[in-house]
Amino acid sequence: LQFLYFIGLVGGGVDRMGSNSTKEAPPAATEQPLQKMRTAKGREACYQAKDEYYRCLENEEMCEEAMKAYEEICPRSWRNYFQDGKRKEQIVASQLMGLRSS
């Protein structure tokens, strides 16, 4: 379920009333991670947090701590980029599985 939430299939989005239920962080909260990304250490920390979070999701564990670290360390734009890449990987993998079973 956490993985479905992460890739946007559960939670967030438009609710039944038509309003956007995804909560945006205030601008000040997103500026700090962007500043950290200007250094190699900041980028490395983001990649490590992402890898740890994805590893946790793949093992179908409770990933609250990993998710919190990932969200605190990596800016939203980077998380969106990683998420889009993961979705593309899953689409390609499912297409390859379909070709192999044909």
Secondary structure, DSSP 8 states (H G I E B T S, - for coil): -HHHHHTTSSSSSB-TTS-B------HHHHHHHHHHTTSHHHHHHHHHHHHHHHHHHHTT---HHHHHHHHHHS-HHHHHHHHHHHHHHHHHHHHHHHHHH-
